[in-house]
Amino acid sequence: MRPWAVASCVAGIAVTASAAHAEPLRVLSLDQCADQYVLALVPDATLALSPRSDDPDSWMRAAAREHRQVRPTLEAAIGFRPDVVVRYWGGDQRLLRHLEQRRRRVLTLSDASDFDAIRRNIRIVAQALAVPDRGEILIDRMDRQLGTARPVNGPRGAALYLTAGGFTAGAGTLMNAMLQAAGFSNAADRPGFGPVSVERIALTPPARFVLGFFDQVRADWRGPGRHPVVRKAATGRTVTRLPASVLTCPAWFAADGVALIAGQKP
């Protein structure tokens, strides 16, 4: 593993060392979304990932298999002795209090509802892990994909995002930003997340569907999104089926979802 200088590891105190003697940064990830960020930004650090890091709905699942997994518990944190902890929603209050008392640096990802918020998340984590250049590489990759997916011949019309569980995402959500980036207007009539009834789809079927989480065969297998009426309405009207790995975390690979919606290969 290539050693490198580590900055801002504990409570904002700079820790420096020569390249020949520096200890690898120890990073604890408390949930699957945090796993994506640390795997992409510091794969050469000593990582402790969440138990879901290599699940099918993890974008970085292949890279995750090379690292240890730990449960997000106080006992695991004590045993691992992290320099930096990254989380989105993971970790209970007992664990977080312990980390605060031990002056461990804890980075909490924001719930990004647009691509500017994703850029901020990447920069905050990359800066704290002393790899700002790697963060800019991720952002550049995302922005290039967004630019490629942008429609050149005007708007593509309206589309309804629908999950296997029968939910959609309106204004103020990352999915809304993804649809717009791909050139579609959002057919959801309410902001935020909410259910879509089978009756509504039967009576006024959307012109286009963007389906999400349908690759998780065992999840919501009786959900409204899998109802025969919905399946019939979506036949011939489905723009794309977004894999769960694109949707479970607000991160740079949301641009891959935009490319799929725009009919491109990510």
C-alpha positions in Angstrom: 0.0 0.0 0.0 1.5 3.4 -1.0 2.0 5.7 2.1 0.9 9.3 1.8 0.6 12.3 4.0 -2.5 12.5 6.2 -4.1 15.8 7.2 -7.0 16.6 9.5 -7.3 13.1 10.9 -8.4 13.8 14.5 -10.5 16.8 15.6 -9.0 19.0 12.9 -5.4 18.5 14.2 -3.0 18.2 11.3 -1.0 15.0 11.3 2.0 15.0 9.0 4.7 12.5 8.2 7.3 11.7 5.6 6.1 9.7 2.7 8.4 6.9 3.8 7.0 6.6 7.3 3.4 7.7 7.2 0.8 5.3 8.6 -2.2 4.6 6.3 -5.3 6.5 7.2 -7.8 4.4 9.1 -11.4 5.2 7.9 -14.6 3.7 9.3 -17.7 3.7 7.1 -21.0 3.4 9.0 -23.4 2.6 6.1 -23.6 1.6 2.5 -23.7 5.2 1.1 -20.6 6.2 3.1 -18.9 3.0 1.7 -19.2 4.4 -1.8 -17.4 7.6 -1.0 -14.5 6.1 0.9 -14.0 3.3 -1.6 -13.8 5.8 -4.5 -11.7 8.4 -2.6 -9.3 6.4 -0.4 -9.1 2.8 -1.6 -5.5 2.8 -0.4 -6.4 3.6 3.2 -7.1 1.0 5.9 -10.9 0.8 5.6 -13.6 -0.8 7.7 -16.8 -0.9 5.6 -20.4 -1.6 6.5 -21.9 -5.1 6.1 -23.8 -4.0 3.1 -20.8 -2.7 1.2 -20.7 -5.6 -1.3 -24.5 -6.1 -1.6 -26.0 -6.2 -5.2 -27.3 -2.6 -4.7 -23.8 -1.2 -3.9 -22.2 0.7 -6.8 -18.7 -0.1 -5.5 -19.4 -3.7 -4.6 -16.5 -5.2 -6.5 -14.0 -2.9 -4.8 -15.6 -3.5 -1.5 -14.7 -7.2 -1.5 -11.1 -6.4 -1.0 -11.7 -4.7 2.4 -13.0 -5.8 5.8 -16.5 -5.3 6.9 -17.6 -4.4 10.5 -20.9 -3.8 12.0 -21.6 -0.1 12.8 -21.4 -0.6 16.6 -19.5 0.9 19.5 -17.5 -2.3 20.0 -16.4 -2.3 16.4 -15.3 1.3 16.5 -13.3 0.7 19.6 -11.6 -2.2 18.1 -10.8 -0.5 14.8 -9.6 2.8 16.2 -10.5 5.0 13.2 -8.9 8.3 12.4 -12.0 9.4 10.4 -15.6 8.2 10.4 -17.9 8.7 7.4 -21.6 8.2 7.6 -24.9 9.1 5.8 -27.4 7.6 8.1 -25.5 4.9 9.9 -24.5 4.7 13.6 -26.6 5.0 16.7 -26.4 7.8 19.2 -24.3 5.7 21.6 -21.7 5.2 19.0 -21.7 8.8 17.8 -21.4 10.1 21.4 -18.4 7.8 21.9 -16.7 9.1 18.8 -17.3 12.7 19.8 -15.9 12.1 23.3 -12.8 10.5 21.8 -12.4 13.5 19.5 -12.7 11.3 16.3 -13.6 13.3 13.2 -17.1 12.3 12.0 -18.2 13.4 8.5 -22.0 13.2 7.8 -23.0 13.2 4.2 -25.9 15.6 3.4 -29.1 14.4 1.8 -28.4 15.7 -1.7 -31.4 16.6 -3.8 -29.5 18.0 -6.7 -26.0 17.7 -8.4 -24.6 20.8 -6.7 -25.2 19.1 -3.3 -23.5 16.0 -4.6 -20.5 18.1 -5.6 -20.4 19.6 -2.1 -20.5 16.2 -0.5 -17.6 14.9 -2.6 -15.5 18.0 -1.9 -16.2 17.9 1.9 -15.2 14.2 2.2 -12.3 14.5 -0.2 -10.9 17.5 1.7 -11.2 15.8 5.0 -9.5 12.6 3.7 -6.7 14.8 2.3 -7.4 13.8 -1.3 -9.0 16.9 -2.9 -7.7 16.1 -6.3 -9.4 12.7 -6.3 -12.7 14.4 -5.4 -12.3 16.8 -8.4 -11.7 13.8 -10.7 -15.1 12.3 -9.5 -16.8 15.6 -10.0 -15.3 16.0 -13.5 -16.4 12.5 -14.5 -20.0 13.3 -13.3 -20.1 16.6 -15.1 -18.9 15.1 -18.3 -21.6 12.5 -18.2 -24.2 15.1 -17.5 -23.0 17.2 -20.4 -23.2 14.2 -22.7 -26.7 13.3 -21.6 -28.1 16.8 -22.1 -30.6 16.8 -25.0 -29.6 18.7 -28.1 -32.9 18.7 -29.9 -35.1 20.2 -27.1 -37.1 18.6 -24.3 -37.9 14.9 -24.4 -41.4 15.2 -22.8 -42.7 14.0 -19.4 -41.9 10.8 -17.6 -43.0 9.2 -14.4 -40.5 7.6 -12.1 -41.9 4.5 -10.4 -40.4 2.0 -8.0 -41.4 -1.6 -7.6 -43.0 -0.6 -4.3 -45.3 1.9 -6.1 -43.5 5.1 -5.1 -42.5 8.1 -7.2 -40.3 11.2 -6.6 -41.4 14.7 -7.3 -39.9 18.2 -7.1 -37.1 18.6 -4.5 -35.7 15.1 -5.0 -32.5 13.9 -6.7 -34.6 11.8 -9.1 -36.3 15.0 -10.2 -32.9 16.5 -10.9 -31.9 13.4 -12.8 -35.0 13.5 -15.0 -34.4 17.1 -15.8 -30.7 16.5 -16.6 -31.8 13.9 -19.1 -34.2 16.3 -20.7 -37.5 15.0 -19.3 -40.1 16.9 -17.2 -41.3 15.1 -14.1 -44.9 13.7 -14.4 -45.1 13.4 -10.6 -47.7 16.0 -9.5 -46.5 16.5 -5.9 -43.1 17.4 -4.4 -41.1 14.8 -2.5 -41.7 11.1 -2.4 -45.1 9.6 -2.4 -47.2 6.6 -3.5 -48.8 6.2 -7.0 -52.0 4.2 -7.0 -52.6 1.5 -9.5 -56.0 3.1 -10.2 -54.3 6.4 -11.3 -52.0 4.5 -13.7 -54.9 2.5 -15.1 -57.1 5.6 -15.7 -54.4 8.0 -16.9 -51.2 6.1 -17.8 -48.1 8.3 -18.2 -46.6 8.7 -21.6 -43.3 7.4 -20.3 -42.0 5.5 -17.3 -38.6 5.4 -15.7 -38.6 2.4 -13.5 -36.4 2.0 -10.4 -35.4 -1.0 -8.1 -37.1 -3.5 -10.4 -33.8 -5.5 -10.6 -34.2 -6.4 -6.9 -36.4 -9.4 -7.6 -37.1 -10.3 -4.0 -37.9 -6.7 -3.0 -41.5 -5.5 -3.1 -42.4 -8.5 -5.2 -46.0 -7.8 -4.4 -45.6 -4.0 -4.6 -48.0 -1.9 -6.7 -45.2 -1.3 -9.2 -45.4 -5.0 -10.1 -49.1 -5.1 -10.5 -50.3 -6.5 -13.9 -52.1 -3.3 -14.6 -48.9 -1.3 -14.1 -46.9 -3.8 -16.1 -49.3 -3.5 -19.0 -49.3 0.3 -18.9 -45.5 0.4 -18.9 -45.1 -2.0 -21.8 -43.7 0.0 -24.7 -43.6 3.2 -22.6 -40.5 2.4 -20.4 -37.6 4.7 -21.0 -35.2 2.7 -18.9 -35.0 0.5 -15.8 -32.6 2.0 -13.3 -30.6 -0.5 -11.2 -30.8 -0.1 -7.4 -27.1 0.5 -7.3 -27.6 3.9 -9.0 -30.4 4.9 -6.6 -29.4 3.9 -3.1 -27.0 6.7 -2.5 -26.8 10.4 -3.6 -23.4 10.3 -5.2 -21.6 11.0 -8.5 -23.0 7.8 -10.2 -26.4 9.5 -10.3 -25.0 10.8 -13.6 -24.8 7.2 -14.8 -28.6 7.0 -14.1 -29.0 10.2 -16.1 -27.2 8.6 -19.0 -29.5 5.6 -18.9 -32.6 7.8 -18.8 -31.2 9.7 -21.8 -30.9 6.4 -23.7 -27.1 6.3 -23.5 -24.6 3.7 -22.2 -23.0 5.1 -19.0 
